[in-house]
Amino acid sequence: MTDNILRDWSQVAGMQSAWLLNYDAERYPFARYLRDQVFGVDDLEKLHQTIICRSGSRPGYPDNLRLRQMMQRLPLSSEFYTIYTRFVHELVVRYFGGRISYAARPKMRVHLAGSGSVSRWHRDANVTGRLEQINIWLPATNCFAGNTLWVEDNYGTERYQPIPVRLGQALFFDGGLLAHGSVSNDTDTSRVSFDLRFSPSSPTPSAMTKRLLGERPLASIVAQLCPALSLSP
């Protein structure tokens, strides 16, 4: 069983604490549902063209926000959440000891081609105060360069790099202590994605929990738990 699990994962190049999970996009058709039922377009990656056709102007942050809210307003009874719950229980739970607590509603994101950054650099623990959480970032489009998530290559370096993630992949990373955000989308591909945080709750940490959270430097943890003890250079 362990060998099969490990074959599903590959380490993200250049990062100390991130992993990609390949999943079946037909069994978990997030992209198809969002394309057909939420936005009603032929191609999510060309979502920006709909904005240009309707307004005649370059997409901006208000357009990203409006489209994001269309996703966020989906009722829990929608097919999207049936797929979402199945994904979490069939894939995520088994890698993390069989027990997790997770957000009932993920955060929805849209980053239209030609629009500016939609997320400043941040570490989630600065907001949540939760050090045990793991992030899953799941795009419904192919993501690369300016349209993808950028994450620092190691704790505290603030050297950010784009993380290419394809449709059918989910990025697991330590968003609590690894700074991340976005840059201007200078590609010709719009990004539609969602992300969630979860906490492994098994009494014994799984191998995946250790791989994702086990290499945190003490200085980063102290900076979150006791900010007054964190000395600036």
Secondary structure as UniProt FT lines:
FT   HELIX           2..7
FT   STRAND          9..11
FT   TURN            13..14
FT   STRAND          18..22
FT   TURN            25..27
FT   HELIX           30..33
FT   HELIX           34..39
FT   HELIX           44..46
FT   HELIX           47..55
FT   HELIX           61..72
FT   TURN            76..77
FT   HELIX           79..87
FT   HELIX           88..92
FT   HELIX           93..95
FT   TURN            96..98
FT   STRAND          100..102
FT   STRAND          107..111
FT   TURN            113..114
FT   HELIX           125..128
FT   STRAND          134..139
FT   HELIX           145..147
FT   STRAND          150..152
FT   TURN            155..156
FT   STRAND          160..162
FT   TURN            167..168
FT   STRAND          169..173
FT   TURN            175..177
FT   STRAND          180..181
FT   STRAND          191..200
FT   HELIX           207..213
FT   TURN            214..215
FT   HELIX           218..225
FT   HELIX           227..229
//
